[in-house]
C-alpha cells in the first residue's frame, strides 16, 4: 500500500512538471515573436508583405515574406475583422486557423501550478518526517496500530510449544471471545488485559501471533515506542485514537509489544508529570479502566522488564492477568525442537530428546537458531539431511563460538592445555555430585584454548552445599593440574577464568545462600557488593567483611586441595587422558573412559570429530552470580569453564 502511494505521488509530480514545462515553453514561444499593431498588420497585408497568417482566437500570428513573425490582437466586434479571412485570401495570403489553446479555467490553473507543486512537495516530506502515520500530514496524533491479517504464514497455538501454562491462559481468553456466554452465565467478566512477562526469546510475540491466528477477531498490533513523540500530548492522542478504533471493531484484541517503553513508573528519572511519556501513560491508564467501559476490547502486552512498570498499570482491572513465559524445561525444549524441525529433513540418528537434554537454559529463540545453524552446517557439507553431528557442531558453535583451528599454538601450549583440561575431567568424573563429563577438547573456541563439558541428567532447579563444594573442586582442578605438572613458578594465567567462576560460586554460598556456618543465615550480597540501591541504612562491619572473605577463601582452598588430592591419587589416569587429548584433540565421554582404561579407540577417525551425544558448555559450567535485585534465592547463571 505504501509503495503504491509513493508511485502515485511521483506520477502526479511528473505530470505537474511536464505541464509546467509546457506552460513556460508556450510563454517563451509567445515572447519570441515581436508584437505588431493591428493597423500595421493591415498595411503590411495591403503592401503584400505577409505570406501566412495563423488565427488563434483573438491572437493573430503574422509571418512575413522575409521570414519574421509578429503577433497582433484582433479588435473584438470590429466590422473589418469579419471579412478579414476573405480579404487575406483575396490578397494571396495563406490563412491557417487554430483552436483556442486553453480556456480561462486552464489558464488560471496553470498560473497557480507552481504553488500547487510546492504545496504537494511540502505535504510529501511532512508525511515522511512523521513516519507515514495514518491520515498523512494531518494524522500526526492518529494511532499507528496495524490490523494484523495473516492470510499467509498464519501462526496458531499448534506452532507454540514448551510454554503450556502460558498457552492455556491465553487459550481461555480466545475462547472467551468466541463464546462469552459460557463464562458470563456464572457472573464472570472478560479480562481487560493480559501481561506477558519473561526473558527475551521465550516466545511472547509468537504467543501474540498465535492469538491473532486463533481468535478469529480483529487483532491490532503496535509497539510501545510508537506512542512516544517529542511533542507533549501526541502519545495521549494516539492512545485515544487506538481505543476508538478498537471500540469500532469490538470484540477485538490490541497487542502492545515492549510496553515498558511507555509504561515506566512515573516520577522516576528526569521529567515531571507533564512530560510526554507520563501523559501517554496516564491516558493509557484511563482508557483501560476509566469511566467509559471498553467492552470486548482486550489489551495484551509483552515485556521482559516488569520491574520498571508503573504499579497502577499492574493492578487488577487493567492487566488482570500476568502470564509468566519462562525458559522451557527439558520437555518443553524437546517440543520446541520438534516444531522448528518440521521443515528440516532429519537424519535417522537425530535424537531430539538428547539435544534437548544437552541444551539447558536455551530459550525458544536459541533453539530455533540451533536448528537453523545445524541445517546450514549440513548444507555446507553437502548432505541431504541434517545429522546428529550437525546438531552437536551447531550447539558447540552457539554456546562456545566457532573453532579456531587456524590459531597457532606451540607444542608446550598444547601440552599445558591438555593437562589442564584433563585435570578438570578426571576430578569431575571422580566426584559423584558433579554432572557426568560429556566432552573434552583442546581445540580453541571463542576466548578459550580448551574446555571440558558436562551433561546434566535433568535441569538443575536448586543447588546443595555438597554439590557446590564439588563443583568448586572441579573448577580448581585446572590450576591444580598445572601446579602438579610444572610447579608453582610455572603456572600460567589459564586458570584465571576458573578462579573467577569458583569465587562467584563461593561468594554466592556465603553471601546469599547461607551455606556458611561462620557467617550465618543472613543475606549480605546487596550490602557488601552494592548490587542495588535498596540497602539504605544497612551496612556490613569490618569484622563481618573479614569473616566473609575468610569463608570464601576457605571454600576455594578446600576445593583446590580436593582436586589436588584426586589428581595425585589418579595420576596415571590423568596422564593417559592428557596424552589422549594431545593425540585426538576432542574426546567424548565414552572415549574418555576408554582412554583412561587404556583401551583403543578403534582408529584415528574419531579425531577432530564432534560427538554424537548432547551437551553444552553450561554443563561443565560453574554458576556465576550476577548483580540482581529480584529474587535473592534464584539460581545463579552458569558460565563455561
FIVOFI-505043 format. One record per residue (C-alpha): residue in three letters; x, y, z. Coordinates in Angstrom, 2 decimals. Each point is the difference from the previous one (the first is absolute). Layout:
<pts>
PT   residu         u         v         w
PT      ALA         X         Y         Z
...
</pts>
This chain:
<pts>
PT   residu         u         v         w
PT      UNK      0.00      0.00      0.00
PT      UNK      2.79      2.37      0.91
PT      UNK      1.89     -0.75     -3.23
PT      UNK     -3.11      0.65     -2.11
PT      UNK     -0.53      3.33      1.74
PT      UNK      3.60      1.03     -0.67
PT      UNK     -0.23     -1.00     -3.68
PT      UNK     -3.25      1.95     -0.43
PT      UNK      1.60      3.07      1.57
PT      UNK      2.96     -0.07     -2.35
PT      UNK     -2.28     -0.50     -3.04
PT      UNK     -2.06      3.07      0.95
PT      UNK      3.17      1.95      0.65
PT      UNK      1.33     -0.92     -3.47
PT      UNK     -3.25      1.12     -1.66
PT      UNK      0.13      3.32      1.84
PT      UNK      3.59      0.58     -1.05
PT      UNK     -0.83     -0.77     -3.65
PT      UNK     -2.96      2.39      0.10
PT      UNK      2.17      2.67      1.56
PT      UNK      2.60     -0.52     -2.70
PT      UNK     -2.67      0.26     -2.67
PT      UNK     -1.27      3.23      1.53
PT      UNK      3.41      1.60      0.06
PT      UNK      0.91     -1.29     -3.47
PT      UNK     -3.26      1.55     -1.37
PT      UNK      0.79      3.29      1.66
PT      UNK      3.50     -0.07     -1.44
PT      UNK     -1.46     -0.57     -3.50
PT      UNK     -2.35      2.94      0.45
PT      UNK      2.73      2.26      1.27
PT      UNK      2.33     -0.99     -2.84
PT      UNK     -2.47      1.56     -2.54
PT      UNK      0.07      3.80     -0.24
PT      UNK     -3.27      1.85      0.58
PT      UNK     -1.70      1.94     -2.81
PT      UNK     -2.87      2.49      0.04
PT      UNK     -3.12     -0.95     -1.87
PT      UNK      0.24      3.03     -2.34
PT      UNK      3.57     -0.90     -0.94
PT      UNK     -1.20     -3.53     -0.67
PT      UNK     -2.68      1.28     -2.43
PT      UNK      2.54      2.22     -1.75
PT      UNK      2.42     -2.92     -0.47
PT      UNK     -2.77     -2.11     -1.45
PT      UNK     -0.88      2.78     -2.47
PT      UNK      3.67      0.36     -0.91
PT      UNK      0.31     -3.74     -0.67
PT      UNK      2.63     -0.57      2.73
PT      UNK     -1.89     -2.83      1.77
PT      UNK      0.30     -3.61     -1.15
PT      UNK     -1.92     -1.86      2.75
PT      UNK     -2.39      0.77      2.84
PT      UNK     -0.92     -2.29      2.92
PT      UNK     -3.29      0.83      1.71
PT      UNK     -0.05     -1.14      3.62
PT      UNK     -3.10      1.50      1.58
PT      UNK      0.61      3.73      0.41
PT      UNK      3.71     -0.49     -0.56
PT      UNK      1.36      0.31     -3.57
PT      UNK      3.46     -1.35     -0.80
PT      UNK      1.37      1.79     -3.10
PT      UNK      2.85     -1.56     -1.98
PT      UNK      1.59      2.39     -2.48
PT      UNK      1.60     -0.88     -3.29
PT      UNK      3.36      0.82      1.58
PT      UNK     -0.53     -2.87      2.46
PT      UNK     -0.61      2.15      3.06
PT      UNK     -3.06     -0.64      2.19
PT      UNK     -2.16      2.50      1.81
PT      UNK     -2.94     -0.20      2.37
PT      UNK     -3.01      2.27      0.08
PT      UNK     -3.45     -0.06      1.59
PT      UNK     -3.18      0.43     -2.02
PT      UNK     -2.36      2.61      1.45
PT      UNK     -3.18     -1.86      1.03
PT      UNK     -3.23      0.99     -1.79
PT      UNK      1.75      2.03     -2.70
PT      UNK     -1.79     -0.12     -3.38
PT      UNK      3.32     -0.28     -1.75
PT      UNK      0.90     -3.16      1.83
PT      UNK     -3.10     -1.80     -1.24
PT      UNK      1.36      0.10     -3.52
PT      UNK      3.63     -0.47      1.01
PT      UNK      0.33     -3.58     -1.14
PT      UNK     -1.61      0.77     -3.40
PT      UNK      2.22      3.04     -0.55
PT      UNK      3.14     -1.96      0.92
PT      UNK     -0.84     -2.75     -2.44
PT      UNK     -0.73      2.58     -2.69
PT      UNK      3.47      1.46      0.52
PT      UNK      1.59     -3.44     -0.40
PT      UNK      0.84     -0.44      3.68
PT      UNK     -0.08     -3.54      1.38
PT      UNK     -2.48     -0.14      2.90
PT      UNK      0.21     -2.64      2.74
PT      UNK     -2.52     -0.19      2.87
PT      UNK      0.96     -1.58      3.38
PT      UNK     -2.39     -0.96      2.78
PT      UNK      0.27      2.15      3.08
PT      UNK      2.95     -1.42      1.96
PT      UNK     -1.49      0.11      3.49
PT      UNK     -3.10      1.07      1.79
PT      UNK     -0.10      2.53      2.75
PT      UNK     -0.14     -2.76      2.66
PT      UNK      3.06     -1.77     -1.41
PT      UNK      1.84      3.27     -0.17
PT      UNK     -0.75      0.73      3.65
PT      UNK      0.99     -3.55      0.95
PT      UNK      3.32      0.27     -1.77
PT      UNK      0.66      3.33      1.59
PT      UNK     -0.37     -1.61      3.45
PT      UNK      1.92     -3.15     -0.99
PT      UNK      3.33      0.98      1.63
PT      UNK     -1.72      0.65      3.32
PT      UNK     -1.89     -3.30     -0.15
PT      UNK      3.24     -1.79     -0.77
PT      UNK      1.75      1.50      3.02
PT      UNK     -2.93     -0.86      2.28
PT      UNK      0.00     -3.61     -1.21
PT      UNK      3.72     -0.41      0.62
PT      UNK     -0.35      1.53      3.48
PT      UNK     -2.84     -2.40      0.90
PT      UNK      2.04     -2.96     -1.23
PT      UNK      3.05      0.79      2.10
PT      UNK     -2.10      0.80      3.06
PT      UNK     -1.62     -3.41     -0.36
PT      UNK      3.42     -1.66     -0.24
PT      UNK      1.33      1.84      3.06
PT      UNK     -2.99     -1.18      2.02
PT      UNK      0.59     -3.61     -0.95
PT      UNK     -2.89     -0.31     -2.41
PT      UNK     -2.56     -0.15      2.79
PT      UNK     -3.66     -0.57     -0.64
PT      UNK     -1.62      3.12     -1.47
PT      UNK      3.11      1.33     -1.73
PT      UNK      1.24      3.41      1.03
PT      UNK     -3.14      0.63      2.04
PT      UNK      0.24     -3.35      1.83
PT      UNK      2.77      0.91      2.41
PT      UNK     -2.12     -0.94      3.03
PT      UNK     -1.60     -3.09     -1.58
PT      UNK      0.68     -3.48      1.27
PT      UNK      2.55     -2.12     -1.83
PT      UNK     -1.53     -3.29      1.01
PT      UNK     -0.11     -2.40     -2.94
PT      UNK     -2.77     -2.48     -0.63
PT      UNK      1.77     -3.33     -0.29
PT      UNK     -1.26     -2.26     -2.77
PT      UNK      2.07     -3.14     -0.43
PT      UNK     -1.42     -1.67     -3.05
PT      UNK      3.47     -1.39     -0.66
PT      UNK      2.31     -1.23      2.74
PT      UNK     -2.85     -0.30      2.51
PT      UNK      1.17     -1.02      3.46
PT      UNK     -2.23     -2.04      2.32
PT      UNK      0.37     -1.56      3.44
PT      UNK      1.23     -3.18     -1.71
PT      UNK      3.14      1.94     -0.92
PT      UNK      0.65      0.96      3.64
PT      UNK      1.67     -2.59      2.20
PT      UNK      1.86     -0.22      3.27
PT      UNK     -2.09      2.58      1.88
PT      UNK     -3.19     -1.96      0.63
PT      UNK     -1.19      1.95      3.05
PT      UNK      0.24      3.37     -1.77
PT      UNK     -1.71     -1.46     -3.06
PT      UNK     -2.89     -1.31      2.10
PT      UNK     -0.56      3.46      1.52
PT      UNK     -0.18      1.61     -3.42
PT      UNK     -2.13     -2.79     -1.47
PT      UNK     -2.58      0.86      2.66
PT      UNK     -0.02      3.65     -1.16
PT      UNK     -0.51     -1.11     -3.59
PT      UNK     -2.84     -2.28      1.05
PT      UNK     -1.56      2.89      1.94
PT      UNK     -0.04      2.07     -3.18
PT      UNK     -1.54     -2.85     -1.97
PT      UNK     -2.61     -1.03      2.59
PT      UNK     -0.43      2.66      2.72
PT      UNK     -3.29     -1.52      1.21
PT      UNK      1.86     -3.05      1.31
PT      UNK      1.72      2.14      2.63
PT      UNK     -2.45      2.87      0.49
PT      UNK     -2.89     -2.29      1.05
PT      UNK      1.76     -0.45      3.34
PT      UNK      0.78      3.69      0.39
PT      UNK      3.49     -0.09     -1.42
PT      UNK      1.32      3.01     -1.87
PT      UNK      2.37     -0.02     -2.90
PT      UNK      3.57      0.98      1.04
PT      UNK      0.97      3.52     -1.01
PT      UNK      3.67     -0.67     -0.44
PT      UNK      2.70     -2.66      0.07
PT      UNK      3.69      0.77      0.54
PT      UNK      2.53     -2.46     -1.42
PT      UNK      3.16      0.09      2.11
PT      UNK      3.15     -1.98     -0.68
PT      UNK      3.63      0.09     -1.15
PT      UNK      0.81      0.94     -3.60
PT      UNK     -0.57     -2.73     -2.56
PT      UNK     -2.51     -2.06      1.97
PT      UNK     -2.83      0.48     -2.52
PT      UNK     -2.10      2.92      1.26
PT      UNK     -0.51      1.54     -3.44
PT      UNK     -0.54     -3.46     -1.49
PT      UNK     -2.78     -0.57      2.52
PT      UNK     -1.61      3.28     -1.07
PT      UNK      0.12     -1.07     -3.64
PT      UNK     -1.56     -3.33      0.96
PT      UNK     -2.84      1.86      1.72
PT      UNK     -0.52      1.98     -3.20
PT      UNK     -0.11     -3.21     -2.00
PT      UNK     -2.39     -1.78      2.38
PT      UNK     -2.34      2.75      1.16
PT      UNK     -1.82      0.73     -3.25
PT      UNK     -0.51      3.61      1.14
PT      UNK      1.76      3.21     -1.06
PT      UNK      3.54      0.11      1.39
PT      UNK      1.81      3.33      0.25
PT      UNK      3.75      0.06      0.64
PT      UNK      2.15      2.94      1.03
PT      UNK      3.34      0.60      1.70
PT      UNK      0.36      2.00      3.18
PT      UNK      2.46      2.32     -1.73
PT      UNK     -2.67      1.00     -2.55
PT      UNK     -1.71      2.10      2.67
PT      UNK      3.10      1.98      0.91
PT      UNK      0.56      3.35     -1.73
PT      UNK      1.87      3.18      0.81
PT      UNK     -3.24      2.03      0.16
PT      UNK     -2.03     -0.20      3.21
PT      UNK     -3.48     -1.38     -0.57
PT      UNK      0.67     -1.87     -3.24
PT      UNK      0.40     -3.37      1.73
PT      UNK     -3.18      0.52      2.02
PT      UNK     -1.85      0.89     -3.22
PT      UNK      1.22     -3.20     -1.61
PT      UNK     -1.17     -2.03      2.99
PT      UNK     -3.49      1.53     -0.27
PT      UNK     -0.12     -0.66     -3.74
PT      UNK      1.17     -3.58      0.48
PT      UNK     -2.81     -0.74      2.44
PT      UNK     -2.51      1.68     -2.29
PT      UNK      1.05     -2.34     -2.80
PT      UNK     -0.20     -2.97      2.36
PT      UNK     -3.51      0.91      1.20
PT      UNK     -1.23      0.22     -3.58
PT      UNK      1.33     -3.52     -0.67
PT      UNK     -0.94     -1.58      3.35
PT      UNK      0.35     -2.75      0.96
PT      UNK      3.68      0.27     -0.84
PT      UNK      3.51     -0.36      1.41
PT      UNK      2.65      2.73      0.21
PT      UNK      3.59     -1.19      0.44
PT      UNK      2.60      2.47      1.32
PT      UNK      3.53     -1.32     -0.38
PT      UNK      2.76      1.28      2.33
PT      UNK     -2.45      1.91      2.16
PT      UNK      2.83      1.07      2.33
PT      UNK      0.85      2.70     -2.59
PT      UNK     -3.12      1.90      1.07
PT      UNK     -1.01     -1.66      3.29
PT      UNK      2.97      0.85      2.22
PT      UNK     -0.71      1.05      3.55
PT      UNK     -0.94      3.66      0.28
PT      UNK      2.07      2.44      2.01
PT      UNK      3.23     -1.88     -0.67
PT      UNK      2.90      1.60     -1.83
PT      UNK      0.05      3.30     -1.86
PT      UNK     -3.29      1.78     -0.73
PT      UNK     -3.05      0.88      2.05
PT      UNK     -3.65     -0.85     -0.43
PT      UNK     -0.34      1.95     -3.23
PT      UNK      2.52     -1.80     -2.15
PT      UNK     -1.22     -1.85     -3.04
PT      UNK      0.53     -3.55      1.21
PT      UNK     -1.86      0.46      3.26
PT      UNK     -2.91      1.71     -1.76
PT      UNK     -0.21     -2.97     -2.36
PT      UNK      0.04     -2.44      2.92
PT      UNK     -2.72      1.98      1.80
PT      UNK     -2.23     -0.19     -3.07
PT      UNK      0.65     -3.74     -0.33
PT      UNK     -0.97     -0.54      3.64
PT      UNK     -3.23      1.97     -0.45
PT      UNK     -0.95     -1.82     -3.19
PT      UNK      0.61     -3.44      1.51
PT      UNK     -2.10      0.59      3.11
PT      UNK     -1.67      3.41      0.02
PT      UNK     -3.59      1.17      0.11
PT      UNK     -0.71     -1.28     -3.51
PT      UNK     -0.19     -3.75     -0.35
PT      UNK      1.99     -1.69     -2.75
PT      UNK     -2.16     -3.06     -0.46
PT      UNK      1.51     -2.62     -2.24
PT      UNK      3.43      1.66     -0.26
PT      UNK      2.79     -2.12      1.48
PT      UNK      3.49      1.48      0.40
PT      UNK      2.92     -2.42     -0.16
PT      UNK      3.46      1.38      0.70
PT      UNK      3.48     -1.52      0.09
PT      UNK      3.10      1.01      1.91
PT      UNK      3.16     -1.50      1.45
PT      UNK      0.34      2.82      2.55
PT      UNK     -2.99     -0.25      2.28
PT      UNK      1.95      1.59      2.86
PT      UNK      0.03      3.43     -1.71
PT      UNK     -3.75      0.14     -0.72
PT      UNK     -2.29      2.38      1.86
PT      UNK     -1.94     -1.72      2.83
PT      UNK     -3.27      1.54     -1.22
PT      UNK      0.43     -1.89     -3.25
PT      UNK      0.25     -3.35      1.76
PT      UNK     -3.04      0.19      2.25
PT      UNK     -3.12     -2.11     -0.63
PT      UNK     -2.42      1.74     -2.33
PT      UNK      2.78      0.94     -2.40
PT      UNK      2.30     -2.96     -0.47
PT      UNK     -2.12     -2.62      1.74
PT      UNK      2.40     -2.79     -0.85
PT      UNK      3.75     -0.09      0.11
PT      UNK      1.13     -3.01     -1.97
PT      UNK      3.56     -1.16      0.61
PT      UNK      1.73     -1.33     -3.13
PT      UNK      3.18     -1.71      1.30
PT      UNK      2.81     -1.81     -1.73
PT      UNK     -1.21     -3.51     -0.84
PT      UNK      0.93     -3.10      1.97
PT      UNK      1.34     -3.17     -1.62
PT      UNK     -3.45     -1.15     -1.18
PT      UNK     -0.78      3.46     -1.33
PT      UNK      3.32      0.17     -1.85
PT      UNK     -0.72     -3.32     -1.67
PT      UNK     -3.43      1.26     -1.16
PT      UNK      1.49      3.27     -1.27
PT      UNK      2.68     -1.89     -1.91
PT      UNK     -2.65     -2.20     -1.60
PT      UNK     -1.94      3.12     -1.11
PT      UNK      3.05      1.65     -1.58
PT      UNK      1.20     -3.28     -1.51
PT      UNK     -3.20     -0.53     -2.02
PT      UNK      1.44      1.66     -3.09
PT      UNK      3.47     -1.53      0.44
PT      UNK      0.75     -3.50     -1.33
PT      UNK      1.48     -1.89      2.95
PT      UNK      2.35     -2.95     -0.18
PT      UNK     -0.81     -3.35      1.64
PT      UNK      2.55      0.61      2.77
PT      UNK     -1.53      3.28      1.22
PT      UNK     -1.41     -0.26      3.53
PT      UNK     -1.80      3.19      0.98
PT      UNK     -0.24     -1.21      3.60
PT      UNK      3.79     -0.11      0.25
PT      UNK      0.32      3.43     -1.57
PT      UNK     -2.57      1.39      2.45
PT      UNK      1.82     -1.62      2.91
PT      UNK      3.26      1.58     -1.08
PT      UNK     -1.37      3.54     -0.36
PT      UNK     -1.04      1.13      3.49
PT      UNK     -0.80      3.69      0.23
PT      UNK     -0.78      0.36     -3.71
PT      UNK     -2.97      2.19     -0.86
PT      UNK     -2.35     -0.63     -2.91
PT      UNK      1.95      2.44     -2.17
PT      UNK      3.27     -1.77      0.91
PT      UNK     -1.45     -3.36     -1.02
PT      UNK     -1.26      1.43     -3.29
PT      UNK      3.48      1.37     -0.65
PT      UNK      1.49     -3.39      0.90
PT      UNK     -2.14     -1.81     -2.58
PT      UNK      0.83      2.62     -2.61
PT      UNK      3.75     -0.24      0.66
PT      UNK     -0.17     -3.79     -0.27
PT      UNK     -1.80      0.28     -3.34
PT      UNK      2.61      2.45     -1.28
PT      UNK      2.84     -2.28      1.06
PT      UNK     -1.63     -2.97     -1.74
PT      UNK     -0.47      2.05     -3.16
PT      UNK      3.60      1.20      0.16
PT      UNK      1.15     -3.63      0.18
PT      UNK     -2.22     -0.97     -2.95
PT      UNK     -2.22     -2.41      1.93
PT      UNK     -3.58     -0.78     -0.94
PT      UNK     -1.24      0.07      3.59
PT      UNK      1.10      1.34      3.36
PT      UNK      1.89     -2.48      2.19
PT      UNK      0.75     -0.11      3.70
PT      UNK      3.56      1.11     -0.73
PT      UNK     -1.39      3.22     -1.51
PT      UNK     -2.10      0.66      3.10
PT      UNK      2.96     -0.57      2.31
PT      UNK      2.25      2.25     -2.06
PT      UNK     -2.69      2.67     -0.11
PT      UNK     -0.52     -0.22      3.76
PT      UNK      3.71      0.36      0.69
PT      UNK      0.16      2.96     -2.38
PT      UNK     -2.98      1.73      1.60
PT      UNK      1.21     -0.56      3.56
PT      UNK      3.75      0.38     -0.37
PT      UNK      0.68      1.61     -3.36
PT      UNK      1.50     -1.40     -3.17
PT      UNK      3.11     -2.16      0.05
PT      UNK      3.22      1.96     -0.40
PT      UNK      2.08     -2.67     -1.74
PT      UNK      2.11      2.63     -1.72
PT      UNK      1.28      1.20      3.38
PT      UNK      3.74     -0.67      0.29
PT      UNK      0.91     -1.81      3.24
PT      UNK      3.38     -1.34      1.00
PT      UNK      0.39     -3.55      1.20
PT      UNK      0.56      1.22      3.56
PT      UNK     -3.26      1.98     -0.10
PT      UNK     -1.93     -3.01     -1.32
PT      UNK      1.53     -2.23      2.65
PT      UNK     -0.88      2.41      2.83
PT      UNK     -3.56      0.29     -1.32
PT      UNK     -0.33     -3.78     -0.22
PT      UNK      1.12     -0.58      3.59
PT      UNK     -2.17      2.89      1.20
PT      UNK     -3.17     -1.38     -1.63
PT      UNK      0.85     -3.57      0.95
PT      UNK      0.15      1.17      3.61
PT      UNK     -3.52      1.41     -0.25
PT      UNK     -1.28     -3.25     -1.53
PT      UNK      1.65     -2.35      2.49
PT      UNK     -1.22      1.93      3.04
PT      UNK     -3.48      0.42     -1.45
PT      UNK     -0.29     -3.74     -0.69
PT      UNK      1.28     -0.84      3.50
PT      UNK     -2.50      2.12      1.94
PT      UNK     -3.51     -1.53      0.15
PT      UNK     -1.94      3.28      0.27
PT      UNK      1.55      1.48     -3.17
PT      UNK     -1.88     -0.38     -3.27
PT      UNK      1.34     -2.76     -2.29
PT      UNK      2.83      1.14     -2.26
PT      UNK     -1.20      0.00     -3.56
PT      UNK      2.84      1.45     -2.08
PT      UNK      3.54      1.28      0.36
PT      UNK      1.86      1.93     -2.69
PT      UNK      3.19      2.00     -0.42
PT      UNK     -1.19      1.68     -3.21
PT      UNK     -0.22      3.76      0.64
PT      UNK     -3.52      1.40     -0.09
PT      UNK     -0.89      3.62      0.64
PT      UNK      2.37      1.29      2.69
PT      UNK      0.85     -3.44      1.45
PT      UNK      2.88     -2.25     -1.05
PT      UNK     -1.92     -3.09      1.09
PT      UNK     -2.95     -1.08      2.12
PT      UNK     -1.70     -2.86      1.78
PT      UNK     -3.78     -0.31     -0.23
PT      UNK     -2.38     -1.93      2.23
PT      UNK     -3.52     -1.17     -0.72
PT      UNK     -2.61      0.32      2.76
PT      UNK     -2.49     -2.82      0.32
PT      UNK     -2.83      2.52      0.56
PT      UNK     -0.39      3.76      0.23
PT      UNK      1.50      1.22      3.24
PT      UNK     -2.53      2.02      1.98
PT      UNK      1.98      0.40      3.22
PT      UNK      3.47     -0.46      1.42
PT      UNK      1.10     -1.92      3.12
PT      UNK      3.07      0.76      2.06
PT      UNK      1.80     -3.26     -0.79
PT      UNK     -0.70      0.49     -3.73
PT      UNK      1.42      3.53      0.14
PT      UNK      3.14     -1.20      1.79
PT      UNK      0.62     -2.72     -2.55
PT      UNK     -0.63      2.45     -2.84
PT      UNK      2.63      2.32      1.46
PT      UNK      2.43     -2.93      0.18
PT      UNK     -0.60     -0.84     -3.67
PT      UNK      0.49      3.66     -0.92
PT      UNK      3.30      0.30      1.86
PT      UNK      1.30     -3.28     -1.47
PT      UNK      1.53      1.86     -2.96
PT      UNK      2.37      2.01      2.17
PT      UNK      0.75     -3.00      2.20
PT      UNK      0.99     -1.94     -3.12
PT      UNK      2.37      2.72     -1.20
PT      UNK      1.63      0.29      3.44
PT      UNK      0.47     -3.77      0.32
PT      UNK      1.45     -0.34     -3.50
PT      UNK      2.23      3.07     -0.24
PT      UNK      0.26      1.45      3.51
PT      UNK     -1.19      3.19      1.66
PT      UNK      2.35      2.27     -1.94
PT      UNK     -1.08     -1.26     -3.42
PT      UNK     -3.76      0.29      0.44
PT      UNK     -1.66      2.04     -2.80
PT      UNK     -2.85      2.50     -0.08
PT      UNK     -2.24     -2.68     -1.52
PT      UNK     -1.82     -0.67      3.30
PT      UNK     -1.10      3.66      0.26
PT      UNK     -3.49     -0.79     -1.28
PT      UNK     -0.22     -2.99      2.35
PT      UNK      0.94      2.20      2.97
PT      UNK     -2.70      2.52     -0.91
PT      UNK     -2.65     -2.69     -0.23
PT      UNK      1.05     -1.69      3.23
PT      UNK      0.02      3.37      1.77
PT      UNK     -3.48      0.86     -1.31
PT      UNK     -1.40     -3.32      1.23
PT      UNK      1.71      0.25      3.38
PT      UNK     -1.24      3.58      0.52
PT      UNK     -3.53     -1.06     -0.90
PT      UNK      0.19     -2.79      2.60
PT      UNK      1.20      2.37      2.72
PT      UNK     -1.75      3.27     -0.82
PT      UNK     -3.34     -1.11     -1.39
PT      UNK     -0.79     -3.63      0.73
PT      UNK      0.97     -0.28      3.68
PT      UNK      2.31     -3.01     -0.59
PT      UNK      2.65      1.20      2.44
PT      UNK     -0.31     -0.89      3.69
PT      UNK      2.35      2.85      0.95
PT      UNK     -1.82      2.80     -1.83
PT      UNK     -3.48     -1.37      0.63
PT      UNK     -3.36      0.26     -1.71
PT      UNK      0.15      3.67     -0.96
PT      UNK     -0.14      1.44     -3.51
PT      UNK      3.06      2.23     -0.27
PT      UNK      0.23      0.10     -3.78
PT      UNK     -1.67      3.34     -0.65
PT      UNK      1.60      1.79      2.96
PT      UNK      3.48     -1.37     -0.62
PT      UNK      0.17      0.49     -3.76
PT      UNK     -2.49      2.82     -0.57
PT      UNK     -1.94     -1.89     -2.65
PT      UNK     -3.13      2.14      0.46
PT      UNK     -0.99      3.23      1.60
PT      UNK     -2.46     -1.68      2.40
PT      UNK      2.45     -0.22      2.92
PT      UNK     -0.50      3.40      1.65
PT      UNK      1.13     -0.15      3.62
PT      UNK      1.43     -3.53     -0.34
PT      UNK      3.75     -0.39      0.15
PT      UNK      2.51     -2.73      0.80
PT      UNK      2.60      0.40      2.69
PT      UNK      3.69     -0.54     -0.62
PT      UNK     -0.07     -3.15      2.15
PT      UNK     -2.84     -1.48     -2.05
PT      UNK      1.81      0.80     -3.24
PT      UNK      3.08     -1.76      1.33
PT      UNK     -2.05     -3.08      0.88
PT      UNK     -1.63      0.01     -3.42
PT      UNK      3.34      0.12     -1.81
PT      UNK      1.40     -2.69      2.27
PT      UNK     -2.92     -2.30     -0.78
PT      UNK      0.21      0.62     -3.73
PT      UNK      3.73     -0.72      0.05
PT      UNK     -0.54     -3.12      2.12
PT      UNK     -2.52     -1.47     -2.45
PT      UNK      2.29      0.63     -2.97
PT      UNK      3.06     -1.41      1.81
PT      UNK     -1.95     -3.12      1.00
PT      UNK     -1.04     -0.50     -3.61
PT      UNK      3.57      0.47     -1.19
PT      UNK      1.34     -2.53      2.51
PT      UNK     -2.71     -2.50     -0.95
PT      UNK      0.92      0.30     -3.68
PT      UNK      3.72     -0.30      0.80
PT      UNK     -0.56     -3.12      2.08
PT      UNK     -2.08     -1.69     -2.74
PT      UNK      2.59      0.76     -2.69
PT      UNK      2.79     -1.44      2.15
PT      UNK     -2.02     -3.13      0.69
PT      UNK     -0.92     -0.43     -3.69
PT      UNK      3.21      1.22     -1.54
PT      UNK      0.22     -2.83     -2.56
PT      UNK     -3.55      0.56     -1.26
PT      UNK      0.65      3.74     -0.18
PT      UNK      3.17     -0.55     -2.06
PT      UNK     -1.75     -2.38     -2.41
PT      UNK     -2.87      2.42     -0.55
PT      UNK      2.34      2.95     -0.60
PT      UNK      1.96     -2.00     -2.60
PT      UNK     -3.28     -1.12     -1.59
PT      UNK     -1.11      3.63     -0.36
PT      UNK      3.35      0.89     -1.58
PT      UNK     -0.53     -2.80     -2.53
PT      UNK     -3.71      0.33     -0.77
PT      UNK     -0.69      3.62      1.06
PT      UNK     -3.68     -0.77      0.73
PT      UNK     -1.36     -2.91      2.04
PT      UNK     -3.57     -0.87      0.95
PT      UNK     -1.04     -1.44      3.36
PT      UNK      0.24     -3.64     -1.12
PT      UNK      3.32      0.65     -1.72
PT      UNK      1.35      1.65      3.16
PT      UNK     -0.85     -3.11      2.01
PT      UNK      1.70     -2.21     -2.59
PT      UNK      3.14      2.12      0.00
PT      UNK      0.14     -0.03      3.81
PT      UNK     -0.37     -3.80     -0.01
PT      UNK      2.71     -0.31     -2.65
PT      UNK     -2.36     -1.44     -2.61
PT      UNK      0.44      0.80     -3.73
PT      UNK     -2.48      2.39     -1.64
PT      UNK     -0.22     -1.94     -3.24
PT      UNK      2.00      2.16     -2.43
PT      UNK      0.71      3.64     -0.63
PT      UNK     -3.41      0.79     -1.46
PT      UNK     -1.13      1.39      3.32
PT      UNK      2.50      2.78     -0.05
PT      UNK     -1.43      3.46     -0.47
PT      UNK     -3.49     -1.42     -0.32
PT      UNK     -2.81      1.53      2.07
PT      UNK     -1.78     -2.36      2.32
PT      UNK     -3.39     -1.48     -0.72
PT      UNK     -1.35      0.44      3.53
PT      UNK     -1.66      3.13      1.40
PT      UNK      1.76      2.57      2.15
PT      UNK      0.83      3.67      0.34
PT      UNK      2.55      2.21      1.58
PT      UNK     -2.44      0.80      2.77
PT      UNK      0.56     -3.53      1.16
PT      UNK      3.53      0.26      1.25
PT      UNK     -1.02      3.44      0.76
PT      UNK      0.48      1.45      3.41
PT      UNK     -2.90      2.13      1.19
PT      UNK      0.80      3.67     -0.27
PT      UNK     -1.85      2.40      2.26
PT      UNK     -0.96      3.25     -1.70
PT      UNK     -1.16      3.21      1.69
PT      UNK     -3.74     -0.17      0.38
PT      UNK     -2.72      1.30      2.27
PT      UNK     -2.96     -2.20     -0.78
PT      UNK      0.08     -3.41      1.66
PT      UNK      2.79     -0.51      2.56
PT      UNK     -0.45     -3.76     -0.09
PT      UNK      0.12     -0.36     -3.76
PT      UNK      2.50     -2.35     -1.60
PT      UNK      3.15      1.74     -1.29
PT      UNK      0.54     -0.12     -3.73
PT      UNK      2.66     -2.46     -1.18
PT      UNK      3.11      1.04     -1.90
PT      UNK      2.29     -2.30     -2.02
PT      UNK      3.34     -1.27      1.30
</pts>
